[in-house]
Amino acid sequence: MKWLLVAAFISLPPVTSAVKLQLFLPESVDVTEGENVTLTCSFSSPPTVSSGLYITWLTMPTGYIIYDSQLGNPWLGIAEFAGDKEKGDCSLRLLNVSTTLSPVFKCDIICTSCGTINWQVEREVKLNMTAAAPLSHGVTSPTPRVHSWRETVVTVVTVVIMVVGVILGSVAVILFIKRHRCSSWSFPQYHAGVQC
């Protein structure tokens, strides 16, 4: 009986782990112009993976690299990595979304140490962009302060007084210097060519 059980166990087909690397990313994300938006993204991998894992975000169809786990964020101020690759999170945050951005983004995962039957997965997400809404009637935008005529008159008079004061002060200094030179005419070598 014992040998029969052993023979039956040996004859069983081998158990194979056909685990596939998978990437989870929504097909589209709604966003309003000028807002920040996070493109939530995750991938299935063993939690102990620490090397041989590469995450890249690109714009499509241009193929510009927005984030690369080896290079970092080449587009500072436009996008930043918001995930944690050790936990299988590969999310990307877009900052101050503009209509000049490409409407499609692609996440590309390469994992050479995940032990899966495939080593690369990629998916795309489309931005459904909505233009920023204009200010409604209930919201008051800051308007420049309008000065009253009295404030304008006071400002003009103040400027005129300051200008006249500078002119009079300059004339007084010139007259003082001229008078000082004429009063000390006993030293003609210092005042050659000066007429009093």
SVG drawing of the C-alpha trace seen along z (x, -y; Angstrom):
<svg xmlns="http://www.w3.org/2000/svg" viewBox="-24 -139 71 141">
<polyline fill="none" stroke="black" stroke-width="0.4" points="0.0,0.0 2.8,-2.3 4.5,-1.8 1.3,-2.3 0.8,-5.8 4.4,-6.7 3.9,-5.6 0.6,-7.5 2.3,-10.7 5.2,-10.4 2.8,-9.9 1.0,-13.2 1.7,-16.0 4.1,-18.6 2.6,-21.8 3.8,-24.8 3.4,-28.4 2.1,-30.2 2.0,-33.6 1.8,-36.5 3.0,-40.1 -0.1,-42.3 -0.6,-46.0 -3.8,-47.7 -4.5,-51.1 -7.9,-52.8 -8.6,-53.3 -9.4,-57.0 -9.3,-59.7 -11.4,-62.9 -9.5,-66.0 -10.2,-69.8 -7.6,-72.1 -5.3,-73.6 -5.9,-70.8 -3.6,-68.1 -4.6,-64.5 -3.2,-61.2 -3.1,-58.4 -3.5,-55.4 -1.5,-52.5 -0.5,-49.2 1.2,-46.0 1.3,-42.4 4.6,-41.3 6.2,-39.6 6.5,-42.0 10.2,-41.2 11.2,-42.5 13.8,-45.1 16.0,-44.9 15.3,-44.2 12.2,-46.4 11.9,-49.3 9.0,-51.8 8.6,-54.2 5.8,-56.7 5.6,-58.2 3.4,-60.5 1.7,-59.0 2.2,-59.1 5.2,-61.4 7.0,-58.9 8.5,-61.6 9.6,-60.2 7.7,-61.8 9.2,-59.5 11.8,-56.8 12.7,-54.8 16.4,-55.0 16.5,-58.6 13.9,-60.2 11.6,-63.0 12.9,-64.7 9.8,-67.0 10.0,-68.7 6.9,-70.8 4.8,-68.9 4.7,-65.4 6.0,-63.5 6.1,-59.8 3.4,-59.2 3.8,-55.4 5.9,-53.0 7.4,-50.3 8.2,-48.1 4.5,-47.8 3.5,-47.4 2.3,-51.0 3.4,-52.9 1.0,-55.9 1.9,-59.2 0.7,-62.6 0.3,-65.3 0.6,-68.9 -1.4,-71.8 -2.7,-69.9 -2.6,-71.9 -4.3,-71.4 -0.8,-71.4 -0.1,-68.0 -0.5,-64.9 -4.0,-63.4 -2.6,-59.8 0.0,-58.4 1.6,-55.0 3.0,-53.1 5.6,-50.5 6.8,-47.9 9.8,-45.7 10.5,-43.2 13.3,-40.7 13.3,-39.4 9.5,-38.8 9.6,-35.2 6.7,-35.5 6.2,-34.0 6.3,-37.5 8.7,-40.2 7.2,-43.3 3.7,-44.9 2.4,-48.2 -1.0,-50.0 -2.3,-53.4 -4.6,-55.9 -6.4,-58.7 -7.1,-62.1 -10.6,-63.4 -9.7,-67.1 -12.3,-69.7 -11.6,-73.4 -11.5,-75.4 -14.9,-77.0 -15.1,-80.8 -15.9,-82.6 -19.6,-82.5 -21.7,-85.5 -21.7,-84.6 -17.9,-84.7 -16.4,-88.1 -12.9,-88.4 -10.6,-91.0 -11.0,-94.3 -8.4,-97.1 -9.2,-99.8 -10.5,-103.0 -9.1,-106.1 -11.5,-109.0 -10.8,-112.5 -9.7,-113.8 -7.0,-111.1 -5.9,-111.9 -5.6,-115.6 -3.7,-114.9 -1.3,-112.7 -0.7,-115.2 -0.2,-118.1 2.2,-115.9 4.3,-115.1 4.3,-118.8 5.5,-119.9 8.2,-117.3 9.5,-118.4 9.4,-122.1 11.3,-121.3 14.0,-119.4 14.4,-122.3 14.5,-125.0 16.9,-122.9 19.2,-122.5 19.1,-126.3 19.9,-127.0 22.9,-124.7 24.2,-126.3 23.8,-129.8 25.5,-128.8 28.5,-127.3 28.8,-130.4 28.6,-132.8 31.1,-130.8 33.6,-130.9 33.1,-134.7 33.5,-135.4 36.8,-133.6 38.2,-135.4 41.4,-136.0 42.5,-132.7 42.3,-133.3 44.2,-130.1 41.1,-128.1 38.6,-130.2 40.1,-130.8 37.4,-131.6 34.6,-132.1 32.7,-135.4 30.9,-136.8"/>
</svg>
